[in-house]
């Protein structure tokens, strides 16, 4: 089961909580344990501040992922057995702008970024080519299940 804390720190219109929950459940279904995560929807000022403070990049970005930092015990296993995955911060204005610039359906772009962020919380990354291929392949599969187009088509 997924426990989702959806925080709206912007007055902008966004998908409803049911949509966010559906996208998270799809992305996290490979995880057998319960999952807790927060999705915070922000404006450009907060998105820029967080991206600058945590990534050293002075502009708002579409999604930031903050995996939970659960310390390991002496045996290398997590010290606490808690379902907390972490937090996603999504900048609404950037999502809307990217969807328009890339001629993507807005809902499909929202779904992609939530799934992308959830996969980061599970430990997926795209820094190396091989990692990127694996992560992007999984994103394509999950989005196709929802009936959305390949988010990487044309790149």
MARBA-3410 file (N, C-alpha, C, O; in Angstrom, 1 decimal):
155
0.8,-1.2,0.0,0.0,0.0,0.0,0.9,1.3,0.0,2.0,1.3,0.6 ~ 0.4,2.3,-0.7,1.1,3.5,-0.7,0.5,4.6,0.1,-0.7,4.8,0.0 ~ 1.3,5.2,1.0,0.8,6.4,1.7,1.4,7.6,1.0,2.7,7.8,1.0 ~ 0.6,8.4,0.5,1.0,9.6,-0.3,0.6,10.8,0.4,-0.6,11.0,0.7 ~ 1.6,11.7,0.7,1.3,13.0,1.2,1.5,14.0,0.1,2.6,14.3,-0.3
0.4,14.5,-0.5,0.5,15.4,-1.6,0.3,16.9,-1.0,-0.7,17.2,-0.5 ~ 1.4,17.6,-1.2,1.5,19.0,-0.7,1.4,20.0,-1.9,2.2,19.9,-2.8 ~ 0.4,20.9,-1.9,0.3,21.9,-2.9,0.7,23.2,-2.4,0.0,23.9,-1.7 ~ 1.9,23.6,-2.8,2.5,24.9,-2.4,2.4,25.9,-3.5,3.2,26.9,-3.6 ~ 1.4,25.7,-4.3,1.2,26.6,-5.5,-0.3,26.7,-5.7,-1.0,25.7,-5.5
-0.8,27.8,-6.3,-2.2,27.9,-6.6,-2.5,27.3,-8.0,-3.7,27.3,-8.4 ~ -1.5,27.0,-8.7,-1.6,26.5,-10.1,-2.5,25.2,-10.1,-2.5,24.4,-9.2 ~ -3.2,25.0,-11.2,-4.0,23.8,-11.4,-3.1,22.6,-11.7,-2.1,22.7,-12.5 ~ -3.4,21.5,-11.0,-2.6,20.3,-11.2,-3.5,19.1,-11.3,-4.7,19.2,-11.0 ~ -3.0,17.9,-11.6,-3.8,16.7,-11.6,-4.3,16.5,-10.2,-3.8,17.0,-9.2
-5.4,15.7,-10.0,-5.9,15.4,-8.7,-5.1,14.3,-8.0,-4.3,13.7,-8.6 ~ -5.4,14.2,-6.7,-4.6,13.2,-5.9,-4.7,11.8,-6.5,-3.8,11.0,-6.4 ~ -5.9,11.4,-7.0,-6.1,10.1,-7.5,-5.1,9.8,-8.7,-4.6,8.7,-8.8 ~ -4.9,10.8,-9.5,-3.9,10.6,-10.6,-2.5,10.4,-10.1,-1.8,9.5,-10.5 ~ -2.1,11.2,-9.1,-0.8,11.1,-8.6,-0.6,9.7,-7.9,0.4,9.0,-8.1
-1.6,9.3,-7.2,-1.6,8.0,-6.6,-1.5,6.8,-7.6,-0.7,5.9,-7.4 ~ -2.3,6.9,-8.7,-2.2,5.9,-9.7,-0.8,5.8,-10.3,-0.3,4.7,-10.5 ~ -0.2,7.0,-10.6,1.1,7.0,-11.2,2.2,6.4,-10.3,3.1,5.7,-10.7 ~ 2.1,6.8,-9.0,3.0,6.3,-8.0,2.9,4.7,-7.8,3.9,4.0,-7.8 ~ 1.7,4.3,-7.7,1.4,2.8,-7.6,2.0,2.1,-8.7,2.6,1.0,-8.5
1.8,2.6,-9.9,2.4,1.9,-11.1,3.9,1.8,-11.0,4.5,0.8,-11.2 ~ 4.5,3.0,-10.7,6.0,3.0,-10.7,6.6,2.2,-9.5,7.7,1.7,-9.6 ~ 5.8,2.1,-8.4,6.4,1.4,-7.2,5.9,0.0,-7.1,6.1,-0.7,-6.1 ~ 5.2,-0.6,-8.1,4.6,-1.9,-7.9,5.6,-3.0,-7.8,5.3,-4.1,-7.2 ~ 6.8,-2.8,-8.3,7.9,-3.8,-8.1,8.4,-3.9,-6.7,9.0,-4.9,-6.3
8.0,-2.9,-5.9,8.4,-2.9,-4.5,7.3,-3.7,-3.7,6.2,-3.2,-3.7 ~ 7.7,-4.7,-3.0,6.7,-5.5,-2.3,6.2,-4.9,-1.0,5.1,-5.2,-0.5 ~ 7.1,-4.1,-0.4,6.8,-3.5,0.9,5.9,-2.2,0.7,5.7,-1.7,-0.3 ~ 5.2,-1.9,1.8,4.5,-0.6,1.8,5.4,0.5,1.5,6.6,0.4,1.8 ~ 4.9,1.6,1.0,5.7,2.8,0.6,5.0,4.1,1.1,3.8,4.2,1.0
5.9,4.9,1.7,5.4,6.3,2.0,6.3,7.3,1.3,7.5,7.2,1.2 ~ 5.6,8.3,0.7,6.3,9.3,0.0,5.5,10.6,0.0,4.3,10.6,0.2 ~ 6.2,11.7,-0.2,5.6,13.0,-0.3,5.9,13.5,-1.7,7.0,13.4,-2.2 ~ 4.9,14.1,-2.2,5.0,14.9,-3.5,4.6,16.3,-3.2,3.5,16.6,-2.7 ~ 5.6,17.2,-3.4,5.3,18.6,-3.1,5.3,19.4,-4.5,6.3,19.3,-5.2
4.2,20.0,-4.8,4.0,20.8,-6.0,4.3,22.2,-5.7,3.7,22.8,-4.8 ~ 5.3,22.8,-6.4,5.8,24.1,-6.1,5.8,25.1,-7.3,5.6,24.7,-8.4 ~ 6.0,26.4,-6.9,6.1,27.4,-8.0,7.6,27.5,-8.4,8.4,26.8,-7.9 ~ 7.8,28.4,-9.4,9.2,28.5,-9.9,10.2,29.0,-8.8,11.3,28.5,-8.8 ~ 9.8,29.9,-8.0,10.7,30.4,-7.0,11.2,29.3,-6.0,12.4,29.2,-5.8
10.3,28.5,-5.5,10.7,27.4,-4.6,11.5,26.3,-5.4,12.5,25.8,-4.9 ~ 11.0,26.0,-6.6,11.8,25.0,-7.4,13.2,25.5,-7.7,14.1,24.7,-7.7 ~ 13.4,26.8,-8.0,14.7,27.3,-8.3,15.6,27.2,-7.0,16.7,26.8,-7.1 ~ 15.0,27.6,-5.9,15.8,27.6,-4.6,16.2,26.2,-4.3,17.4,26.0,-3.9 ~ 15.4,25.2,-4.4,15.7,23.9,-4.1,16.8,23.3,-5.0,17.7,22.6,-4.6
16.6,23.6,-6.3,17.5,23.1,-7.3,18.9,23.7,-7.1,19.9,23.1,-7.3 ~ 18.9,25.0,-6.7,20.2,25.7,-6.4,20.9,25.1,-5.2,22.1,24.9,-5.2 ~ 20.1,25.0,-4.1,20.6,24.5,-2.8,21.1,23.1,-2.9,22.1,22.7,-2.2 ~ 20.4,22.2,-3.6,20.7,20.8,-3.5,21.5,20.3,-4.7,22.1,19.2,-4.7 ~ 21.4,21.0,-5.9,22.1,20.5,-7.1,23.1,21.5,-7.6,23.8,21.2,-8.6
23.1,22.7,-7.0,24.0,23.8,-7.5,23.6,24.4,-8.8,24.5,24.9,-9.5 ~ 22.4,24.2,-9.2,21.9,24.7,-10.5,20.8,25.8,-10.3,19.8,25.5,-9.7 ~ 21.1,27.0,-10.7,20.3,28.2,-10.3,19.1,28.4,-11.3,19.1,29.5,-12.0 ~ 18.3,27.4,-11.4,17.1,27.5,-12.2,16.1,26.4,-11.7,16.5,25.4,-11.2 ~ 14.8,26.7,-12.0,13.8,25.6,-11.6,13.9,24.4,-12.5,14.1,24.6,-13.7
13.8,23.2,-12.0,13.8,22.0,-12.8,12.4,21.3,-12.7,11.6,21.7,-11.8 ~ 12.1,20.4,-13.5,10.8,19.7,-13.5,10.6,18.9,-12.2,9.6,19.1,-11.5 ~ 11.5,18.0,-11.9,11.3,17.1,-10.7,12.6,16.9,-10.0,13.7,16.7,-10.6 ~ 12.5,17.0,-8.7,13.7,16.7,-7.8,13.3,15.5,-7.0,12.2,15.5,-6.4 ~ 14.2,14.6,-6.8,13.9,13.4,-6.0,14.9,13.4,-4.8,16.1,13.6,-4.9
14.3,13.2,-3.6,15.1,13.2,-2.4,14.8,11.8,-1.7,13.9,11.7,-0.9 ~ 15.6,10.8,-2.0,15.4,9.5,-1.3,15.6,9.6,0.2,16.4,10.4,0.6 ~ 14.8,8.8,0.9,14.9,8.8,2.4,16.3,8.3,2.7,16.9,7.4,2.1 ~ 16.9,8.9,3.7,18.3,8.6,4.1,18.2,7.8,5.5,18.3,8.4,6.5 ~ 17.9,6.5,5.3,17.8,5.7,6.5,19.1,5.0,6.8,19.7,4.3,5.9
19.7,5.3,7.9,21.1,4.8,8.2,21.1,3.3,8.3,20.1,2.6,8.7 ~ 22.3,2.7,7.9,22.5,1.3,8.1,23.0,1.0,9.4,23.7,1.7,10.1 ~ 22.6,-0.2,9.9,23.1,-0.8,11.1,24.5,-1.4,10.9,25.0,-1.4,9.8 ~ 25.1,-2.0,12.0,26.4,-2.7,11.8,26.4,-3.8,10.9,27.5,-4.2,10.3 ~ 25.2,-4.4,10.6,25.2,-5.6,9.7,25.0,-5.1,8.2,24.9,-6.0,7.3
24.9,-3.8,8.0,24.7,-3.3,6.6,23.3,-3.2,6.2,23.0,-2.6,5.2 ~ 22.4,-3.7,7.0,21.0,-3.6,6.7,20.5,-2.3,7.3,21.1,-1.7,8.3 ~ 19.4,-1.7,6.8,18.8,-0.5,7.3,18.5,-0.6,8.8,18.0,-1.6,9.3 ~ 18.9,0.4,9.5,18.8,0.4,11.0,17.3,0.5,11.4,16.9,-0.1,12.4 ~ 16.5,1.1,10.6,15.1,1.2,10.9,14.3,0.5,9.8,14.6,0.7,8.6
13.3,-0.3,10.1,12.5,-0.9,9.1,11.2,0.0,8.9,10.2,-0.3,9.5 ~ 11.4,1.0,8.1,10.3,1.9,7.8,10.0,2.0,6.3,10.9,1.7,5.5 ~ 8.8,2.2,5.9,8.4,2.2,4.5,8.7,3.5,3.8,8.3,3.7,2.6 ~ 9.4,4.5,4.5,9.6,5.8,3.9,10.6,5.7,2.7,11.7,5.3,2.8 ~ 10.1,6.1,1.5,10.9,6.2,0.3,11.6,7.5,0.1,12.8,7.6,-0.2
10.9,8.6,0.4,11.5,9.9,0.2,10.5,10.9,-0.3,9.2,10.7,-0.2 ~ 11.0,12.0,-0.9,10.2,13.1,-1.4,10.4,13.4,-2.8,11.5,13.3,-3.3 ~ 9.4,13.8,-3.5,9.5,14.4,-4.9,9.0,15.8,-4.8,8.0,16.1,-4.1 ~ 9.7,16.7,-5.5,9.3,18.1,-5.6,9.2,18.4,-7.1,10.1,18.2,-7.9 ~ 8.0,18.8,-7.5,7.7,19.0,-8.9,7.3,20.5,-9.1,6.4,21.0,-8.4
8.0,21.1,-10.0,7.7,22.5,-10.3,6.6,22.6,-11.4,6.9,22.2,-12.5 ~ 5.4,23.0,-11.0,4.3,23.0,-11.9,4.5,23.8,-13.2,4.2,23.3,-14.3 ~ 5.1,25.0,-13.1,5.3,25.8,-14.3,6.2,25.2,-15.2,6.1,25.3,-16.5 ~ 7.3,24.5,-14.7,8.2,23.9,-15.6,7.5,22.7,-16.4,7.7,22.5,-17.5 ~ 6.7,21.9,-15.6,6.0,20.8,-16.3,5.1,21.3,-17.4,5.1,20.8,-18.5
4.4,22.4,-17.1,3.5,22.9,-18.1,4.3,23.5,-19.3,3.9,23.2,-20.5 ~ 5.4,24.2,-19.1,6.2,24.8,-20.1,6.8,23.7,-21.0,6.8,23.8,-22.2 ~ 7.4,22.6,-20.4,8.0,21.6,-21.1,7.0,20.8,-22.0,7.3,20.5,-23.1 ~ 5.8,20.5,-21.4,4.8,19.8,-22.2,4.4,20.6,-23.5,4.3,20.1,-24.5 ~ 4.3,21.9,-23.3,3.9,22.8,-24.4,5.1,22.9,-25.5,4.8,22.7,-26.7
6.3,23.1,-25.0,7.5,23.2,-25.9,7.7,21.9,-26.6,8.1,21.9,-27.8 ~ 7.5,20.7,-26.0,7.7,19.4,-26.6,6.5,18.9,-27.2,6.5,17.7,-27.7 ~ 5.4,19.6,-27.3,4.1,19.2,-27.9,3.7,17.8,-27.3,3.3,16.9,-28.1 ~ 3.8,17.7,-26.0,3.3,16.5,-25.3,2.0,16.7,-24.6,1.8,17.9,-24.1 ~ 1.1,15.7,-24.5,-0.1,15.9,-23.7,0.3,16.2,-22.3,1.2,15.5,-21.7
-0.3,17.2,-21.7,0.1,17.6,-20.3,0.0,16.5,-19.3,0.9,16.3,-18.5 ~ -1.1,15.8,-19.4,-1.3,14.7,-18.4,-0.2,13.6,-18.6,0.3,13.0,-17.6 ~ 0.2,13.3,-19.8,1.2,12.3,-20.1,2.5,12.8,-19.5,3.3,12.0,-19.0 ~ 2.8,14.1,-19.6,4.1,14.6,-19.1,4.1,14.5,-17.6,5.1,14.2,-16.9 ~ 2.9,14.9,-16.9,2.8,14.7,-15.5,3.1,13.3,-15.1,3.9,13.0,-14.2
2.5,12.3,-15.8,2.6,10.9,-15.4,4.1,10.5,-15.6,4.7,9.8,-14.7 ~ 4.7,11.0,-16.6,6.1,10.7,-16.9,7.0,11.2,-15.7,7.9,10.4,-15.2 ~ 6.8,12.4,-15.3,7.7,13.0,-14.3,7.5,12.3,-12.9,8.4,12.2,-12.2 ~ 6.3,12.0,-12.6,6.0,11.3,-11.4,6.6,9.9,-11.4,7.3,9.5,-10.4 ~ 6.5,9.2,-12.5,7.1,7.9,-12.6,8.6,8.0,-12.5,9.3,7.2,-11.8
9.2,8.9,-13.3,10.6,9.2,-13.3,11.1,9.4,-11.9,12.1,8.8,-11.5 ~ 10.4,10.3,-11.2,10.8,10.6,-9.8,10.8,9.4,-8.9,11.7,9.2,-8.1 ~ 9.7,8.7,-9.0,9.5,7.5,-8.1,10.6,6.5,-8.4,11.1,5.8,-7.5 ~ 11.0,6.3,-9.7,12.1,5.4,-10.0,13.4,5.8,-9.4,14.2,5.0,-8.9 ~ 13.6,7.1,-9.3,14.8,7.7,-8.6,14.8,7.3,-7.2,15.8,6.9,-6.6
13.6,7.4,-6.6,13.5,7.0,-5.1,13.8,5.5,-4.9,14.2,5.1,-3.8 ~ 13.5,4.7,-5.9,13.9,3.3,-5.9,15.3,3.0,-6.2,15.8,1.8,-6.0 ~ 16.1,4.0,-6.5,17.5,3.8,-6.8,17.9,3.8,-8.2,19.1,3.7,-8.5 ~ 17.0,4.0,-9.2,17.3,4.0,-10.6,18.0,5.4,-10.9,17.7,6.4,-10.2 ~ 18.8,5.4,-11.9,19.5,6.7,-12.2,19.8,6.7,-13.7,19.5,5.7,-14.4
20.2,7.8,-14.2,20.5,7.9,-15.7,21.8,8.7,-15.9,21.9,9.3,-17.0 ~ 22.7,8.5,-15.0,24.0,9.2,-15.2,24.9,8.5,-16.2,25.6,9.2,-17.0 ~ 24.9,7.2,-16.2,25.6,6.4,-17.2,24.7,5.9,-18.3,23.5,5.7,-18.0 ~ 25.2,5.7,-19.5,24.3,5.3,-20.6,23.5,4.0,-20.3,22.4,3.9,-20.6 ~ 24.2,3.0,-19.7,23.5,1.8,-19.5,22.4,1.9,-18.4,21.3,1.4,-18.6
22.6,2.7,-17.4,21.6,3.1,-16.4,20.5,3.8,-17.1,19.3,3.5,-16.8 ~ 20.8,4.7,-17.9,19.8,5.6,-18.6,18.9,4.7,-19.5,17.7,4.8,-19.5 ~ 19.5,3.7,-20.2,18.7,2.8,-21.1,17.7,2.0,-20.2,16.6,1.8,-20.6 ~ 18.2,1.5,-19.1,17.3,0.7,-18.2,16.2,1.5,-17.7,15.0,1.1,-17.7 ~ 16.5,2.7,-17.2,15.5,3.5,-16.5,14.5,4.0,-17.6,13.3,4.0,-17.4
15.0,4.5,-18.7,14.1,5.0,-19.8,13.2,3.9,-20.4,12.1,4.1,-20.7 ~ 13.8,2.7,-20.5,13.0,1.5,-20.9,11.8,1.2,-20.0,10.7,1.0,-20.5 ~ 12.1,1.3,-18.7,11.1,1.0,-17.7,10.0,2.1,-17.8,8.8,1.9,-17.7 ~ 10.4,3.4,-17.9,9.5,4.5,-18.0,8.6,4.3,-19.3,7.4,4.5,-19.2 ~ 9.2,3.9,-20.4,8.4,3.7,-21.6,7.3,2.6,-21.4,6.2,2.8,-21.8
7.7,1.5,-20.8,6.8,0.4,-20.5,5.7,0.8,-19.6,4.5,0.6,-19.9 ~ 6.0,1.5,-18.5,4.9,2.0,-17.6,4.0,3.0,-18.2,2.8,2.9,-18.0 ~ 4.5,3.9,-19.0,3.7,4.9,-19.6,2.8,4.3,-20.7,1.7,4.7,-20.9 ~ 3.3,3.3,-21.4,2.6,2.6,-22.4,1.4,1.9,-21.8,0.3,1.8,-22.4 ~ 1.6,1.3,-20.6,0.5,0.7,-19.9,-0.7,1.7,-19.6,-1.8,1.3,-19.5
-0.3,2.9,-19.4,-1.3,4.0,-19.2,-1.9,4.5,-20.5,-2.8,5.3,-20.5 ~ -1.3,4.1,-21.6,-1.8,4.5,-22.9,-1.1,5.8,-23.3,-1.7,6.5,-24.2 ~ 0.0,6.2,-22.7,0.7,7.4,-23.1,1.8,7.1,-24.1,2.3,6.0,-24.0 ~ 2.1,8.1,-24.9,3.2,7.9,-25.9,4.6,7.8,-25.2,4.8,8.2,-24.1 ~ 5.5,7.3,-26.0,6.9,7.3,-25.6,7.4,8.7,-25.3,7.5,9.5,-26.2
7.8,9.0,-24.1,8.3,10.3,-23.8,9.6,10.7,-24.4,10.0,11.9,-24.4 ~ 10.4,9.7,-24.9,11.7,9.9,-25.5,11.7,9.9,-27.0,12.7,10.0,-27.6 ~ 10.5,9.7,-27.6,10.4,9.7,-29.0,10.9,11.0,-29.6,10.6,12.1,-29.1 ~ 11.7,10.9,-30.6,12.2,12.1,-31.3,13.5,12.7,-30.7,14.0,13.7,-31.1 ~ 14.0,12.0,-29.7,15.3,12.5,-29.1,16.5,11.9,-29.7,17.6,12.2,-29.4
END
